[in-house]
Amino acid sequence: METSQVMRTTGAVREFTGQPVDDRVVAEVLDDARFAPSGGNRQGWRVAVVRDPAVRRTLADACRPVWGEYVAQLELGETPFSVVAPTAADLDRARRRTDDVPAFEHIESVPVVLVVAVDLRQLAVSDADLDRHSVVAGCSIYPFVQNILLAARDRGLGGVVTTFLARVEPQVAEPLGLPEHHALAAMVLLGHPVRQVRRLRRNPVESFTTVDRFDGKAFRA
Ligand SMILES: Cc1cc2nc3c(=O)[nH]c(=O)nc-3n(C[C@H](O)[C@H](O)[C@H](O)COP(=O)(O)O)c2cc1C
């Protein structure tokens, strides 16, 4: 498949057929993904291929209150978990929601569950000392995570990146055997898609690209 086509059609897939995914394919996907860039080429990623259904259930259940917080903020028109705007939601109440997290309802039967962590000692965080939330830290792990989705797509698989688990990291560190100085970056579900995404909804280039300055004139080819 053309690279451009892979990028344009790698949407979030949350429903999978019952067809299993061979470990050999998972190994191939990770073997492609490892060519991701990272600051200083430190490659601080670690991956747990979570097979144990009981551990999967523990992870999914741990995310339930986070889903409650997410929905409560969405319902107020907020950006969930914003680091800029404080939420007006009653998060204590939101955490008591009992509905299932989308994509996690049947986590035991999802063909592949990967938990991706990063070794914080390997991160080059050039914006760490600014008086705002760091974004550079994620740059050394999320290209790897996206590569997993792209490599999976290239093999006819689909998947979704989820980050709810990071919010409950202290709670799931033990069942995952998360090493010291490591942070959870994502839980990635993979499998054969029930439906293949054909067209992704994304904003056009001119809506986010300007010349010379971010308040410059619109960039046009
Ligand atoms: C950092 C990050 C966190 C995400 N977390 C979740 C999640 O917790 N649950 C989920 O179902 N999808 C999650 N997604 C998937 C997004 O919802 C998805 O990329 C977005 O809605 C675009 O969907 P599309 O590619 O199908 O158009 C996440 C994506 C990213 C990049």
The ligand as an SDF file (V2000), in Angstrom:
LIG
                    3D

 31 33  0  0  0  0  0  0  0  0999 V2000
   -3.3540   10.3530   22.4880 C   0  0  0  0  0  0  0  0  0  0  0  0
   -4.6000    9.6470   22.0360 C   0  0  0  0  0  0  0  0  0  0  0  0
   -5.4680    9.1170   22.9830 C   0  0  0  0  0  0  0  0  0  0  0  0
   -6.6080    8.4420   22.5840 C   0  0  0  0  0  0  0  0  0  0  0  0
   -7.3980    7.8610   23.5270 N   0  0  0  0  0  0  0  0  0  0  0  0
   -8.4480    7.1310   23.1410 C   0  0  0  0  0  0  0  0  0  0  0  0
   -9.2040    6.4090   24.0920 C   0  0  0  0  0  0  0  0  0  0  0  0
   -8.9100    6.4180   25.2940 O   0  0  0  0  0  0  0  0  0  0  0  0
  -10.2590    5.6830   23.6690 N   0  0  0  0  0  0  0  0  0  0  0  0
  -10.5910    5.6260   22.3440 C   0  0  0  0  0  0  0  0  0  0  0  0
  -11.5470    4.9390   22.0030 O   0  0  0  0  0  0  0  0  0  0  0  0
   -9.8930    6.3000   21.4060 N   0  0  0  0  0  0  0  0  0  0  0  0
   -8.8270    7.0270   21.7770 C   0  0  0  0  0  0  0  0  0  0  0  0
   -8.0720    7.6680   20.8360 N   0  0  0  0  0  0  0  0  0  0  0  0
   -8.4480    7.6220   19.4150 C   0  0  0  0  0  0  0  0  0  0  0  0
   -9.0630    8.9430   18.9720 C   0  0  0  0  0  0  0  0  0  0  0  0
  -10.3660    9.0320   19.4900 O   0  0  0  0  0  0  0  0  0  0  0  0
   -9.0440    8.9930   17.4510 C   0  0  0  0  0  0  0  0  0  0  0  0
   -7.7040    9.0440   17.0290 O   0  0  0  0  0  0  0  0  0  0  0  0
   -9.7620   10.2010   16.9080 C   0  0  0  0  0  0  0  0  0  0  0  0
  -11.0960   10.2500   17.3440 O   0  0  0  0  0  0  0  0  0  0  0  0
   -9.7730   10.1840   15.3790 C   0  0  0  0  0  0  0  0  0  0  0  0
  -10.4620    9.0470   14.9620 O   0  0  0  0  0  0  0  0  0  0  0  0
  -10.3710    8.5570   13.4430 P   0  0  0  0  0  0  0  0  0  0  0  0
   -8.9100    8.3690   13.1360 O   0  0  0  0  0  0  0  0  0  0  0  0
  -11.1220    7.2590   13.3750 O   0  0  0  0  0  0  0  0  0  0  0  0
  -10.9690    9.6300   12.6080 O   0  0  0  0  0  0  0  0  0  0  0  0
   -6.9210    8.3400   21.2020 C   0  0  0  0  0  0  0  0  0  0  0  0
   -6.0470    8.8680   20.2600 C   0  0  0  0  0  0  0  0  0  0  0  0
   -4.8930    9.4940   20.6760 C   0  0  0  0  0  0  0  0  0  0  0  0
   -3.9280   10.0160   19.6290 C   0  0  0  0  0  0  0  0  0  0  0  0
  1  2  1  0
  2  3  1  0
  2 30  2  0
  3  4  2  0
  4  5  1  0
  4 28  1  0
  5  6  2  0
  6  7  1  0
  6 13  1  0
  7  8  2  0
  7  9  1  0
  9 10  1  0
 10 11  2  0
 10 12  1  0
 12 13  2  0
 13 14  1  0
 14 15  1  0
 14 28  1  0
 15 16  1  0
 16 17  1  0
 16 18  1  0
 18 19  1  0
 18 20  1  0
 20 21  1  0
 20 22  1  0
 22 23  1  0
 23 24  1  0
 24 25  2  0
 24 26  1  0
 24 27  1  0
 28 29  2  0
 29 30  1  0
 30 31  1  0
M  END
$$$$
